[in-house]
Amino acid sequence: MQYMLLIYQKEAQAADLDKDAMGKVYQEYQALTEDLKKRGQLVSNHGLKPTSMATTIKVRDGKTLTTDGPFVETREQLGGYFVVEAADLDEAIGIAERIPSARWGTVEIRPVWA
């Protein structure tokens, strides 16, 4: 079964990390990605650009309304995702807890419709 692991964190936290700390986090992400590829569990993964580059749309009464950035007030922002193959939720949790950002942010696990 496929699971999407949605990574939420405060954007400002990443900006506060010094270059060496950020480099270590990137290395951890690369190691996780390579391990999931090797195991045949990685479907896809990407980090997302900051919310300041986002555009939100709504279609109401046949008209499209666009807004810069996400139009929600949250403490954490969606920063990236993994889509993985896992036998069950327990295995997906095991993968999610290896995501570096889980140590300071939140990872939401959602089954993907087949």
Secondary structure as a PSIPRED ss2 file (coil, helix, strand):
# PSIPRED VFORMAT (PSIPRED V4.0)

   1 M C   1.000  0.000  0.000
   2 Q E   0.000  0.000  1.000
   3 Y E   0.000  0.000  1.000
   4 M E   0.000  0.000  1.000
   5 L E   0.000  0.000  1.000
   6 L E   0.000  0.000  1.000
   7 I E   0.000  0.000  1.000
   8 Y E   0.000  0.000  1.000
   9 Q E   0.000  0.000  1.000
  10 K C   1.000  0.000  0.000
  11 E H   0.000  1.000  0.000
  12 A H   0.000  1.000  0.000
  13 Q H   0.000  1.000  0.000
  14 A H   0.000  1.000  0.000
  15 A H   0.000  1.000  0.000
  16 D H   0.000  1.000  0.000
  17 L C   1.000  0.000  0.000
  18 D C   1.000  0.000  0.000
  19 K H   0.000  1.000  0.000
  20 D H   0.000  1.000  0.000
  21 A H   0.000  1.000  0.000
  22 M H   0.000  1.000  0.000
  23 G H   0.000  1.000  0.000
  24 K H   0.000  1.000  0.000
  25 V H   0.000  1.000  0.000
  26 Y H   0.000  1.000  0.000
  27 Q H   0.000  1.000  0.000
  28 E H   0.000  1.000  0.000
  29 Y H   0.000  1.000  0.000
  30 Q H   0.000  1.000  0.000
  31 A H   0.000  1.000  0.000
  32 L H   0.000  1.000  0.000
  33 T H   0.000  1.000  0.000
  34 E H   0.000  1.000  0.000
  35 D H   0.000  1.000  0.000
  36 L H   0.000  1.000  0.000
  37 K H   0.000  1.000  0.000
  38 K H   0.000  1.000  0.000
  39 R C   1.000  0.000  0.000
  40 G C   1.000  0.000  0.000
  41 Q C   1.000  0.000  0.000
  42 L E   0.000  0.000  1.000
  43 V E   0.000  0.000  1.000
  44 S E   0.000  0.000  1.000
  45 N E   0.000  0.000  1.000
  46 H E   0.000  0.000  1.000
  47 G E   0.000  0.000  1.000
  48 L C   1.000  0.000  0.000
  49 K C   1.000  0.000  0.000
  50 P C   1.000  0.000  0.000
  51 T H   0.000  1.000  0.000
  52 S H   0.000  1.000  0.000
  53 M H   0.000  1.000  0.000
  54 A C   1.000  0.000  0.000
  55 T E   0.000  0.000  1.000
  56 T E   0.000  0.000  1.000
  57 I E   0.000  0.000  1.000
  58 K E   0.000  0.000  1.000
  59 V E   0.000  0.000  1.000
  60 R E   0.000  0.000  1.000
  61 D C   1.000  0.000  0.000
  62 G C   1.000  0.000  0.000
  63 K E   0.000  0.000  1.000
  64 T E   0.000  0.000  1.000
  65 L E   0.000  0.000  1.000
  66 T E   0.000  0.000  1.000
  67 T E   0.000  0.000  1.000
  68 D E   0.000  0.000  1.000
  69 G C   1.000  0.000  0.000
  70 P C   1.000  0.000  0.000
  71 F C   1.000  0.000  0.000
  72 V C   1.000  0.000  0.000
  73 E C   1.000  0.000  0.000
  74 T C   1.000  0.000  0.000
  75 R C   1.000  0.000  0.000
  76 E C   1.000  0.000  0.000
  77 Q E   0.000  0.000  1.000
  78 L E   0.000  0.000  1.000
  79 G E   0.000  0.000  1.000
  80 G E   0.000  0.000  1.000
  81 Y E   0.000  0.000  1.000
  82 F E   0.000  0.000  1.000
  83 V E   0.000  0.000  1.000
  84 V E   0.000  0.000  1.000
  85 E E   0.000  0.000  1.000
  86 A C   1.000  0.000  0.000
  87 A C   1.000  0.000  0.000
  88 D C   1.000  0.000  0.000
  89 L H   0.000  1.000  0.000
  90 D H   0.000  1.000  0.000
  91 E H   0.000  1.000  0.000
  92 A H   0.000  1.000  0.000
  93 I H   0.000  1.000  0.000
  94 G H   0.000  1.000  0.000
  95 I H   0.000  1.000  0.000
  96 A H   0.000  1.000  0.000
  97 E C   1.000  0.000  0.000
  98 R C   1.000  0.000  0.000
  99 I C   1.000  0.000  0.000
 100 P H   0.000  1.000  0.000
 101 S H   0.000  1.000  0.000
 102 A H   0.000  1.000  0.000
 103 R H   0.000  1.000  0.000
 104 W C   1.000  0.000  0.000
 105 G C   1.000  0.000  0.000
 106 T E   0.000  0.000  1.000
 107 V E   0.000  0.000  1.000
 108 E E   0.000  0.000  1.000
 109 I E   0.000  0.000  1.000
 110 R E   0.000  0.000  1.000
 111 P E   0.000  0.000  1.000
 112 V C   1.000  0.000  0.000
 113 W C   1.000  0.000  0.000
 114 A C   1.000  0.000  0.000
